[in-house]
């Protein structure tokens, strides 16, 4: 397997060092043990460990130093690495370490293998990975059993940089009970071609938002089968934040099988965030939606909040599911932000009725139902669409755009500017 490119490794190491530097007290490796199931590294690596390829030089740590002196120099260097706040300084230190690999290598392996209470274990793992010190791989893998969650998380990432974990190993790492190691294992899983989906799906129910987000990012494209069935089952039986994460996971998986049908069912849930997640997931479909009537029911309902209607209209635009007649008929009654999004839908099918609507939105004013944010969103969004259609900007006033529109022939187009879902 090819080694990671040097700049990729350096970037990953520096990013990890930044995170480590933010942890109070340096995340000493001597913190209280956390209650958690054992990972079982003997199951992952049943073969005897290979003997270290580092030559200890007759007890010296390199450069004629004794082992104790070499370890002292390494400790001082690790201390400098922890204290470095500037990215430039950290990058310089990593570059220096690369030039001193023969000096630091033996001591690093010894520290990682024998000194499990060393306060600089995290920095030592990162440095070993930066130096591509393959001799330290077994020791770093062993540190995924350490009492400190920070050390375990760093070991998971560091070992993966030296040699990618296999699927079975990642599945076991995902049984950790602490947040930091779980996130690290999910990051590793998201980079694998073959992922332990059965171990990832339950983490969409994790109480921690960051873990749920990492689990969502690790969901691969799925085909109909046991893995998809497990995800669909989670959507059906869950509520609240778990349902939201699972609905978005269906989008991440490519909306296979009965995914779309189930997402439309979620639109009937009382929880707005669940309905929002379902609309966001439906918007990712690469073909027309099967139930545009459900989407239009949301838009027509006078009790529906403007924010929910915007996500409904975005789903129509992104999937090119455009009920032209209904949208044209609704235009005069819609809130300015909704009118902007409806006009965008009509643009995608080349409906010229969108042009005068967009030009009129340039003059949007505040009212009882239109606040400053609504006004600015409508005006700026309409101008962005017109600018994209014309190929140049005619300014914020309606006059020049009205003259331009006289001779403009609109054709179906997929707009490059993004709809204002941030609103």
C-alpha positions as a Markdown table, in Angstrom:
| # | Residue | x | y | z |
|---|---|---|---|---|
| 1 | Unk | 0.0 | 0.0 | 0.0 |
| 2 | Unk | 1.3 | 3.4 | -0.9 |
| 3 | Unk | 2.4 | 5.7 | 1.9 |
| 4 | Unk | 0.4 | 8.9 | 2.5 |
| 5 | Unk | 1.8 | 11.9 | 0.7 |
| 6 | Unk | 4.1 | 13.9 | 3.1 |
| 7 | Unk | 2.1 | 17.1 | 3.0 |
| 8 | Unk | -1.2 | 15.2 | 3.8 |
| 9 | Unk | 0.4 | 13.6 | 6.8 |
| 10 | Unk | 1.9 | 16.9 | 8.0 |
| 11 | Unk | -1.5 | 18.6 | 7.6 |
| 12 | Unk | -3.3 | 15.9 | 9.6 |
| 13 | Unk | -0.7 | 16.0 | 12.3 |
| 14 | Unk | -0.7 | 19.8 | 12.7 |
| 15 | Unk | -4.5 | 19.8 | 12.8 |
| 16 | Unk | -4.4 | 17.2 | 15.6 |
| 17 | Unk | -1.8 | 19.2 | 17.5 |
| 18 | Unk | -4.0 | 22.3 | 17.4 |
| 19 | Unk | -6.9 | 20.3 | 19.0 |
| 20 | Unk | -4.6 | 18.8 | 21.6 |
| 21 | Unk | -3.3 | 22.2 | 22.5 |
| 22 | Unk | -6.8 | 23.4 | 23.4 |
| 23 | Unk | -7.4 | 20.7 | 25.9 |
| 24 | Unk | -6.9 | 22.0 | 29.4 |
| 25 | Unk | -3.8 | 20.8 | 31.2 |
| 26 | Unk | -2.5 | 19.2 | 28.1 |
| 27 | Unk | -4.8 | 16.1 | 28.4 |
| 28 | Unk | -2.3 | 14.3 | 30.6 |
| 29 | Unk | -2.3 | 10.5 | 30.1 |
| 30 | Unk | -2.7 | 10.1 | 33.9 |
| 31 | Unk | -6.4 | 10.9 | 34.1 |
| 32 | Unk | -8.9 | 8.6 | 35.7 |
| 33 | Unk | -9.8 | 5.4 | 33.7 |
| 34 | Unk | -13.1 | 5.6 | 31.8 |
| 35 | Unk | -15.5 | 2.7 | 32.1 |
| 36 | Unk | -15.8 | 1.1 | 28.7 |
| 37 | Unk | -15.7 | -2.3 | 27.0 |
| 38 | Unk | -12.3 | -3.6 | 26.0 |
| 39 | Unk | -11.5 | -3.3 | 22.3 |
| 40 | Unk | -9.7 | -6.6 | 22.1 |
| 41 | Unk | -6.6 | -5.8 | 20.2 |
| 42 | Unk | -5.4 | -9.4 | 20.4 |
| 43 | Unk | -8.3 | -10.3 | 18.2 |
| 44 | Unk | -7.3 | -7.7 | 15.6 |
| 45 | Unk | -3.7 | -8.6 | 15.5 |
| 46 | Unk | -3.3 | -12.2 | 16.5 |
| 47 | Unk | 0.1 | -12.7 | 15.1 |
| 48 | Unk | 3.2 | -12.1 | 17.2 |
| 49 | Unk | 4.5 | -8.6 | 17.0 |
| 50 | Unk | 7.4 | -8.0 | 14.8 |
| 51 | Unk | 10.7 | -7.1 | 16.4 |
| 52 | Unk | 11.5 | -3.4 | 16.2 |
| 53 | Unk | 13.5 | -2.4 | 13.2 |
| 54 | Unk | 15.1 | 0.5 | 15.0 |
| 55 | Unk | 18.7 | 0.0 | 15.8 |
| 56 | Unk | 19.3 | 1.1 | 19.3 |
| 57 | Unk | 23.0 | 1.6 | 18.7 |
| 58 | Unk | 24.3 | -0.4 | 21.7 |
| 59 | Unk | 22.0 | 1.4 | 24.1 |
| 60 | Unk | 22.4 | 4.9 | 22.7 |
| 61 | Unk | 19.5 | 6.9 | 21.4 |
| 62 | Unk | 21.5 | 8.2 | 18.4 |
| 63 | Unk | 24.4 | 10.7 | 18.0 |
| 64 | Unk | 26.5 | 8.9 | 20.7 |
| 65 | Unk | 24.0 | 9.8 | 23.5 |
| 66 | Unk | 23.0 | 7.4 | 26.2 |
| 67 | Unk | 19.4 | 6.1 | 26.2 |
| 68 | Unk | 18.6 | 8.4 | 29.1 |
| 69 | Unk | 20.1 | 11.4 | 27.4 |
| 70 | Unk | 18.2 | 10.7 | 24.2 |
| 71 | Unk | 15.0 | 10.3 | 26.0 |
| 72 | Unk | 15.5 | 13.6 | 27.8 |
| 73 | Unk | 16.1 | 15.3 | 24.5 |
| 74 | Unk | 13.0 | 13.8 | 23.0 |
| 75 | Unk | 10.9 | 14.8 | 26.1 |
| 76 | Unk | 12.1 | 18.4 | 25.7 |
| 77 | Unk | 11.2 | 18.4 | 22.1 |
| 78 | Unk | 7.7 | 17.0 | 22.8 |
| 79 | Unk | 7.3 | 19.7 | 25.5 |
| 80 | Unk | 8.1 | 22.4 | 22.8 |
| 81 | Unk | 5.7 | 20.8 | 20.4 |
| 82 | Unk | 2.9 | 21.0 | 23.0 |
| 83 | Unk | 3.6 | 24.6 | 23.9 |
| 84 | Unk | 3.8 | 25.8 | 20.2 |
| 85 | Unk | 0.8 | 27.9 | 19.5 |
| 86 | Unk | 1.7 | 29.3 | 16.1 |
| 87 | Unk | 1.1 | 27.0 | 13.1 |
| 88 | Unk | 4.3 | 28.2 | 11.6 |
| 89 | Unk | 6.2 | 27.2 | 14.7 |
| 90 | Unk | 4.6 | 23.8 | 14.8 |
| 91 | Unk | 5.3 | 23.2 | 11.1 |
| 92 | Unk | 8.9 | 24.2 | 11.7 |
| 93 | Unk | 9.2 | 21.7 | 14.6 |
| 94 | Unk | 7.8 | 18.9 | 12.5 |
| 95 | Unk | 10.3 | 19.7 | 9.8 |
| 96 | Unk | 13.1 | 19.7 | 12.4 |
| 97 | Unk | 11.9 | 16.3 | 13.7 |
| 98 | Unk | 12.0 | 14.8 | 10.2 |
| 99 | Unk | 15.7 | 15.8 | 10.0 |
| 100 | Unk | 16.3 | 14.2 | 13.4 |
| 101 | Unk | 14.4 | 11.0 | 12.7 |
| 102 | Unk | 17.4 | 8.7 | 13.5 |
| 103 | Unk | 17.9 | 10.5 | 16.8 |
| 104 | Unk | 14.3 | 10.5 | 17.9 |
| 105 | Unk | 13.1 | 7.2 | 16.5 |
| 106 | Unk | 14.5 | 4.7 | 19.1 |
| 107 | Unk | 13.4 | 6.9 | 22.0 |
| 108 | Unk | 9.9 | 7.4 | 20.5 |
| 109 | Unk | 9.4 | 3.6 | 20.1 |
| 110 | Unk | 10.6 | 3.1 | 23.7 |
| 111 | Unk | 8.3 | 5.8 | 25.0 |
| 112 | Unk | 5.2 | 4.5 | 23.2 |
| 113 | Unk | 5.9 | 0.9 | 24.1 |
| 114 | Unk | 6.9 | 1.2 | 27.8 |
| 115 | Unk | 5.8 | 4.6 | 29.2 |
| 116 | Unk | 2.0 | 4.5 | 29.2 |
| 117 | Unk | 1.8 | 7.2 | 31.9 |
| 118 | Unk | 4.1 | 9.6 | 30.1 |
| 119 | Unk | 2.4 | 13.0 | 30.0 |
| 120 | Unk | 3.5 | 13.5 | 26.4 |
| 121 | Unk | 2.0 | 10.4 | 24.9 |
| 122 | Unk | -0.3 | 12.4 | 22.6 |
| 123 | Unk | 2.5 | 14.4 | 21.1 |
| 124 | Unk | 4.6 | 11.3 | 20.8 |
| 125 | Unk | 1.9 | 9.5 | 18.8 |
| 126 | Unk | 1.5 | 12.5 | 16.5 |
| 127 | Unk | 5.3 | 12.8 | 16.0 |
| 128 | Unk | 5.7 | 9.1 | 15.2 |
| 129 | Unk | 3.0 | 9.4 | 12.6 |
| 130 | Unk | 4.6 | 12.5 | 11.1 |
| 131 | Unk | 7.9 | 10.7 | 10.9 |
| 132 | Unk | 6.2 | 7.7 | 9.3 |
| 133 | Unk | 7.8 | 5.6 | 12.0 |
| 134 | Unk | 6.4 | 2.2 | 11.1 |
| 135 | Unk | 8.4 | 0.6 | 14.0 |
| 136 | Unk | 5.9 | 2.3 | 16.4 |
| 137 | Unk | 2.8 | 0.9 | 14.8 |
| 138 | Unk | 2.2 | -2.0 | 17.2 |
| 139 | Unk | 2.8 | 0.3 | 20.2 |
| 140 | Unk | 0.4 | 2.9 | 18.9 |
| 141 | Unk | -2.3 | 0.3 | 18.2 |
| 142 | Unk | -1.9 | -0.9 | 21.7 |
| 143 | Unk | -2.6 | 2.6 | 23.0 |
| 144 | Unk | -6.1 | 2.4 | 21.6 |
| 145 | Unk | -6.6 | 0.5 | 24.9 |
| 146 | Unk | -5.3 | 3.4 | 27.0 |
| 147 | Unk | -7.3 | 4.8 | 30.0 |
| 148 | Unk | -7.2 | 8.3 | 28.5 |
| 149 | Unk | -9.9 | 9.0 | 25.8 |
| 150 | Unk | -7.6 | 11.6 | 24.3 |
| 151 | Unk | -4.7 | 9.1 | 24.0 |
| 152 | Unk | -7.1 | 6.5 | 22.5 |
| 153 | Unk | -8.4 | 9.0 | 19.9 |
| 154 | Unk | -4.9 | 10.1 | 18.9 |
| 155 | Unk | -3.8 | 6.5 | 18.7 |
| 156 | Unk | -6.7 | 5.6 | 16.4 |
| 157 | Unk | -5.8 | 8.5 | 14.0 |
| 158 | Unk | -2.0 | 8.0 | 14.3 |
| 159 | Unk | -2.2 | 4.3 | 13.6 |
| 160 | Unk | -4.4 | 4.9 | 10.6 |
| 161 | Unk | -1.9 | 7.3 | 9.1 |
| 162 | Unk | 0.9 | 4.7 | 9.4 |
| 163 | Unk | -1.3 | 1.8 | 8.1 |
| 164 | Unk | -5.0 | 2.0 | 7.5 |
| 165 | Unk | -7.2 | 0.0 | 9.8 |
| 166 | Unk | -9.2 | -2.9 | 8.4 |
| 167 | Unk | -13.0 | -3.0 | 8.6 |
| 168 | Unk | -13.2 | -5.5 | 11.5 |
| 169 | Unk | -10.8 | -3.3 | 13.5 |
| 170 | Unk | -12.8 | -0.2 | 13.0 |
| 171 | Unk | -16.0 | -2.0 | 14.0 |
| 172 | Unk | -14.4 | -2.9 | 17.3 |
| 173 | Unk | -13.1 | 0.6 | 17.8 |
| 174 | Unk | -16.7 | 1.9 | 17.4 |
| 175 | Unk | -17.7 | 0.1 | 20.6 |
| 176 | Unk | -15.8 | 2.7 | 22.7 |
| 177 | Unk | -18.0 | 4.4 | 25.3 |
| 178 | Unk | -16.2 | 7.8 | 25.1 |
| 179 | Unk | -16.8 | 10.6 | 22.6 |
| 180 | Unk | -13.3 | 11.4 | 21.5 |
| 181 | Unk | -12.3 | 7.9 | 20.4 |
| 182 | Unk | -15.7 | 7.4 | 18.8 |
| 183 | Unk | -15.3 | 10.5 | 16.6 |
| 184 | Unk | -11.8 | 9.4 | 15.7 |
| 185 | Unk | -13.0 | 5.9 | 14.7 |
| 186 | Unk | -15.8 | 7.4 | 12.7 |
| 187 | Unk | -13.4 | 9.7 | 10.9 |
| 188 | Unk | -11.3 | 6.6 | 10.0 |
| 189 | Unk | -14.4 | 4.7 | 8.9 |
| 190 | Unk | -15.5 | 7.6 | 6.6 |
| 191 | Unk | -12.3 | 7.1 | 4.6 |
| 192 | Unk | -12.7 | 3.4 | 4.1 |
| 193 | Unk | -14.0 | 1.8 | 0.9 |
| 194 | Unk | -15.6 | -1.0 | 2.9 |
| 195 | Unk | -17.2 | 0.4 | 6.0 |
| 196 | Unk | -18.7 | -1.3 | 9.1 |
| 197 | Unk | -22.2 | 0.0 | 8.4 |
| 198 | Unk | -23.7 | -2.2 | 11.1 |
| 199 | Unk | -21.6 | -0.5 | 13.7 |
| 200 | Unk | -22.1 | 3.0 | 12.3 |
| 201 | Unk | -25.9 | 3.0 | 12.1 |
| 202 | Unk | -26.5 | 2.7 | 15.9 |
| 203 | Unk | -24.3 | 5.8 | 16.5 |
| 204 | Unk | -26.9 | 7.9 | 14.7 |
| 205 | Unk | -28.8 | 7.6 | 18.0 |
| 206 | Unk | -25.9 | 8.7 | 20.1 |
| 207 | Unk | -26.8 | 11.5 | 22.6 |
| 208 | Unk | -23.8 | 13.6 | 21.4 |
| 209 | Unk | -24.5 | 15.8 | 18.4 |
| 210 | Unk | -20.8 | 15.6 | 17.2 |
| 211 | Unk | -20.9 | 11.8 | 17.3 |
| 212 | Unk | -24.2 | 11.8 | 15.3 |
| 213 | Unk | -22.7 | 14.1 | 12.7 |
| 214 | Unk | -19.6 | 12.0 | 12.4 |
| 215 | Unk | -21.7 | 8.8 | 12.0 |
| 216 | Unk | -23.8 | 10.5 | 9.3 |
| 217 | Unk | -20.7 | 11.4 | 7.4 |
| 218 | Unk | -19.5 | 7.8 | 7.6 |
| 219 | Unk | -22.7 | 6.4 | 6.0 |
| 220 | Unk | -21.8 | 5.1 | 2.5 |
| 221 | Unk | -24.0 | 4.7 | -0.6 |
| 222 | Unk | -26.2 | 1.7 | 0.2 |
| 223 | Unk | -28.0 | -0.9 | -1.9 |
| 224 | Unk | -31.2 | -2.7 | -0.9 |
| 225 | Unk | -30.2 | -5.3 | 1.7 |
| 226 | Unk | -29.7 | -5.8 | 5.4 |
| 227 | Unk | -27.8 | -2.6 | 5.9 |
| 228 | Unk | -30.4 | -0.4 | 4.3 |
| 229 | Unk | -33.2 | -2.3 | 6.1 |
| 230 | Unk | -31.5 | -1.5 | 9.4 |
| 231 | Unk | -31.3 | 2.2 | 8.5 |
| 232 | Unk | -35.0 | 2.3 | 7.4 |
| 233 | Unk | -36.0 | 0.6 | 10.6 |
| 234 | Unk | -34.2 | 3.2 | 12.6 |
| 235 | Unk | -36.0 | 6.0 | 10.8 |
| 236 | Unk | -39.4 | 4.3 | 11.4 |
| 237 | Unk | -39.0 | 3.6 | 15.1 |
| 238 | Unk | -37.0 | 6.6 | 16.2 |
| 239 | Unk | -38.1 | 10.1 | 17.2 |
| 240 | Unk | -36.5 | 13.5 | 17.5 |
| 241 | Unk | -32.8 | 14.0 | 16.8 |
| 242 | Unk | -32.2 | 10.4 | 16.0 |
| 243 | Unk | -34.9 | 10.5 | 13.3 |
| 244 | Unk | -33.4 | 13.7 | 11.8 |
| 245 | Unk | -29.9 | 12.1 | 11.6 |
| 246 | Unk | -31.3 | 8.9 | 10.2 |
| 247 | Unk | -33.3 | 10.8 | 7.5 |
| 248 | Unk | -30.2 | 12.7 | 6.4 |
| 249 | Unk | -28.3 | 9.3 | 6.4 |
| 250 | Unk | -30.9 | 8.1 | 3.8 |
| 251 | Unk | -29.8 | 11.0 | 1.6 |
| 252 | Unk | -26.2 | 10.2 | 2.3 |
| 253 | Unk | -26.9 | 6.6 | 1.2 |
| 254 | Unk | -28.4 | 7.7 | -2.1 |
| 255 | Unk | -32.1 | 7.2 | -1.3 |
| 256 | Unk | -32.3 | 3.5 | -2.3 |
| 257 | Unk | -35.3 | 1.2 | -2.0 |
| 258 | Unk | -38.2 | 2.6 | 0.0 |
| 259 | Unk | -36.2 | 5.6 | 1.3 |
| 260 | Unk | -38.2 | 8.2 | -0.6 |
| 261 | Unk | -41.6 | 6.8 | 0.5 |
| 262 | Unk | -40.4 | 6.8 | 4.1 |
| 263 | Unk | -39.2 | 10.4 | 3.8 |
| 264 | Unk | -42.6 | 11.5 | 2.5 |
| 265 | Unk | -44.2 | 9.8 | 5.6 |
| 266 | Unk | -41.9 | 11.9 | 7.8 |
| 267 | Unk | -43.5 | 15.1 | 6.4 |
| 268 | Unk | -46.6 | 14.2 | 8.5 |
| 269 | Unk | -44.6 | 14.2 | 11.8 |
| 270 | Unk | -45.3 | 17.0 | 14.3 |
| 271 | Unk | -41.6 | 17.8 | 14.9 |
| 272 | Unk | -40.6 | 20.6 | 12.5 |
| 273 | Unk | -36.9 | 19.6 | 12.6 |
| 274 | Unk | -37.9 | 16.1 | 11.5 |
| 275 | Unk | -39.9 | 17.5 | 8.6 |
| 276 | Unk | -37.0 | 19.8 | 7.7 |
| 277 | Unk | -34.5 | 16.8 | 7.6 |
| 278 | Unk | -37.0 | 14.9 | 5.4 |
| 279 | Unk | -37.2 | 17.9 | 3.0 |
| 280 | Unk | -33.4 | 18.2 | 2.9 |
| 281 | Unk | -33.0 | 14.5 | 2.2 |
| 282 | Unk | -35.7 | 14.6 | -0.6 |
| 283 | Unk | -33.9 | 17.6 | -2.2 |
| 284 | Unk | -30.8 | 15.3 | -2.8 |
| 285 | Unk | -32.8 | 12.9 | -5.1 |
| 286 | Unk | -31.3 | 12.9 | -8.6 |
| 287 | Unk | -34.6 | 12.5 | -10.3 |
| 288 | Unk | -38.2 | 13.9 | -10.0 |
| 289 | Unk | -40.0 | 13.4 | -6.8 |
| 290 | Unk | -42.8 | 10.8 | -6.8 |
| 291 | Unk | -45.2 | 12.9 | -4.6 |
| 292 | Unk | -45.0 | 16.6 | -5.7 |
| 293 | Unk | -48.5 | 16.9 | -4.3 |
| 294 | Unk | -47.2 | 16.4 | -0.8 |
| 295 | Unk | -44.7 | 19.2 | -1.3 |
| 296 | Unk | -47.3 | 21.6 | -2.8 |
| 297 | Unk | -49.7 | 20.9 | 0.1 |
| 298 | Unk | -47.0 | 22.3 | 2.4 |
| 299 | Unk | -46.6 | 25.4 | 0.2 |
| 300 | Unk | -50.4 | 26.0 | -0.2 |
| 301 | Unk | -51.2 | 25.7 | 3.5 |
| 302 | Unk | -51.5 | 29.2 | 5.0 |
| 303 | Unk | -50.5 | 27.8 | 8.4 |
| 304 | Unk | -47.1 | 26.7 | 7.2 |
| 305 | Unk | -44.2 | 28.8 | 8.3 |
| 306 | Unk | -42.3 | 30.6 | 5.6 |
| 307 | Unk | -39.1 | 28.8 | 6.7 |
| 308 | Unk | -40.6 | 25.4 | 6.0 |
| 309 | Unk | -42.0 | 26.5 | 2.7 |
| 310 | Unk | -38.5 | 27.6 | 1.6 |
| 311 | Unk | -37.2 | 24.0 | 2.2 |
| 312 | Unk | -40.2 | 22.6 | 0.3 |
| 313 | Unk | -39.5 | 24.9 | -2.7 |
| 314 | Unk | -35.8 | 24.1 | -2.7 |
| 315 | Unk | -36.7 | 20.4 | -2.8 |
| 316 | Unk | -38.8 | 21.0 | -6.0 |
| 317 | Unk | -36.1 | 23.1 | -7.6 |
| 318 | Unk | -33.2 | 20.7 | -6.8 |
| 319 | Unk | -35.1 | 17.7 | -8.1 |
| 320 | Unk | -36.6 | 19.5 | -11.1 |
| 321 | Unk | -40.0 | 18.6 | -10.0 |
| 322 | Unk | -41.9 | 21.7 | -11.1 |
| 323 | Unk | -45.7 | 21.9 | -11.1 |
| 324 | Unk | -45.7 | 25.0 | -13.3 |
| 325 | Unk | -49.4 | 25.9 | -13.3 |
| 326 | Unk | -49.8 | 25.6 | -9.6 |
| 327 | Unk | -46.7 | 27.7 | -8.9 |
| 328 | Unk | -47.7 | 30.4 | -11.4 |
| 329 | Unk | -51.1 | 30.6 | -9.8 |
| 330 | Unk | -49.6 | 30.9 | -6.3 |
| 331 | Unk | -47.0 | 33.6 | -7.1 |
| 332 | Unk | -49.1 | 36.7 | -6.2 |
| 333 | Unk | -50.0 | 35.3 | -2.8 |
| 334 | Unk | -46.6 | 34.2 | -1.7 |
| 335 | Unk | -44.3 | 35.8 | 0.8 |
| 336 | Unk | -41.4 | 37.6 | -1.1 |
| 337 | Unk | -38.8 | 34.9 | -0.1 |
| 338 | Unk | -41.2 | 32.2 | -1.2 |
| 339 | Unk | -41.9 | 34.1 | -4.4 |
| 340 | Unk | -38.1 | 34.2 | -5.1 |
| 341 | Unk | -37.8 | 30.4 | -4.7 |
| 342 | Unk | -40.9 | 29.8 | -6.8 |
| 343 | Unk | -39.5 | 32.0 | -9.5 |
| 344 | Unk | -36.3 | 30.0 | -9.4 |
| 345 | Unk | -38.3 | 26.8 | -9.9 |
| 346 | Unk | -39.9 | 28.3 | -13.0 |
| 347 | Unk | -36.6 | 29.4 | -14.4 |
| 348 | Unk | -35.4 | 25.8 | -14.3 |
| 349 | Unk | -38.1 | 24.8 | -16.8 |
| 350 | Unk | -37.8 | 28.0 | -18.9 |
| 351 | Unk | -41.1 | 29.5 | -17.8 |
| 352 | Unk | -40.9 | 33.2 | -18.7 |
| 353 | Unk | -43.4 | 34.1 | -16.0 |
| 354 | Unk | -40.4 | 34.0 | -13.6 |
| 355 | Unk | -38.7 | 37.1 | -15.2 |
| 356 | Unk | -41.2 | 39.9 | -14.2 |
| 357 | Unk | -41.5 | 38.3 | -10.7 |
| 358 | Unk | -37.7 | 38.5 | -10.2 |
| 359 | Unk | -37.6 | 42.1 | -11.4 |
| 360 | Unk | -40.4 | 43.1 | -9.2 |
| 361 | Unk | -38.6 | 41.5 | -6.2 |
| 362 | Unk | -35.8 | 44.1 | -6.7 |
| 363 | Unk | -38.2 | 46.6 | -5.2 |
| 364 | Unk | -39.2 | 44.5 | -2.1 |
| 365 | Unk | -40.0 | 46.7 | 0.9 |
| 366 | Unk | -40.5 | 46.0 | 4.6 |
| 367 | Unk | -44.0 | 45.4 | 6.0 |
| 368 | Unk | -45.8 | 43.7 | 8.8 |
| 369 | Unk | -44.9 | 40.3 | 7.4 |
| 370 | Unk | -41.6 | 41.3 | 5.7 |
| 371 | Unk | -38.7 | 42.2 | 8.0 |
| 372 | Unk | -35.3 | 43.5 | 7.0 |
| 373 | Unk | -33.8 | 40.1 | 6.6 |
| 374 | Unk | -36.7 | 39.0 | 4.3 |
| 375 | Unk | -36.4 | 42.2 | 2.2 |
| 376 | Unk | -32.6 | 41.8 | 1.7 |
| 377 | Unk | -32.9 | 38.1 | 1.0 |
| 378 | Unk | -35.5 | 38.7 | -1.7 |
| 379 | Unk | -33.8 | 41.7 | -3.3 |
| 380 | Unk | -30.3 | 40.1 | -3.3 |
| 381 | Unk | -31.5 | 36.7 | -4.3 |
| 382 | Unk | -33.5 | 38.1 | -7.3 |
| 383 | Unk | -30.6 | 40.2 | -8.5 |
| 384 | Unk | -28.3 | 37.2 | -8.3 |
| 385 | Unk | -30.6 | 35.1 | -10.5 |
| 386 | Unk | -31.1 | 38.0 | -13.0 |
| 387 | Unk | -27.3 | 38.5 | -13.1 |
| 388 | Unk | -26.8 | 34.8 | -13.9 |
| 389 | Unk | -29.4 | 34.8 | -16.7 |
| 390 | Unk | -28.1 | 38.0 | -18.3 |
| 391 | Unk | -24.4 | 37.2 | -17.9 |
| 392 | Unk | -23.8 | 40.7 | -16.4 |
| 393 | Unk | -25.1 | 42.9 | -13.6 |
| 394 | Unk | -27.5 | 45.8 | -14.4 |
| 395 | Unk | -27.7 | 47.1 | -10.9 |
| 396 | Unk | -30.2 | 47.1 | -8.1 |
| 397 | Unk | -32.9 | 49.2 | -9.9 |
| 398 | Unk | -35.8 | 47.7 | -11.8 |
| 399 | Unk | -35.6 | 50.0 | -14.9 |
| 400 | Unk | -32.5 | 48.6 | -16.6 |
| 401 | Unk | -33.7 | 45.1 | -16.0 |
| 402 | Unk | -37.1 | 45.8 | -17.5 |
| 403 | Unk | -35.4 | 47.0 | -20.7 |
| 404 | Unk | -33.2 | 43.9 | -20.8 |
| 405 | Unk | -36.2 | 41.6 | -20.3 |
| 406 | Unk | -38.0 | 42.8 | -23.5 |
| 407 | Unk | -35.7 | 40.9 | -25.8 |
| 408 | Unk | -34.6 | 38.1 | -23.5 |
| 409 | Unk | -35.6 | 34.6 | -24.4 |
| 410 | Unk | -35.6 | 32.3 | -21.4 |
| 411 | Unk | -34.6 | 28.7 | -21.8 |
| 412 | Unk | -34.6 | 25.9 | -19.2 |
| 413 | Unk | -31.5 | 26.3 | -17.1 |
| 414 | Unk | -30.2 | 24.8 | -13.8 |
| 415 | Unk | -29.1 | 27.9 | -11.8 |
| 416 | Unk | -25.6 | 27.9 | -10.5 |
| 417 | Unk | -26.4 | 30.3 | -7.6 |
| 418 | Unk | -27.6 | 28.5 | -4.5 |
| 419 | Unk | -31.1 | 29.1 | -3.1 |
| 420 | Unk | -31.2 | 30.9 | 0.3 |
| 421 | Unk | -31.6 | 27.9 | 2.5 |
| 422 | Unk | -29.6 | 29.7 | 5.2 |
| 423 | Unk | -32.6 | 32.0 | 5.7 |
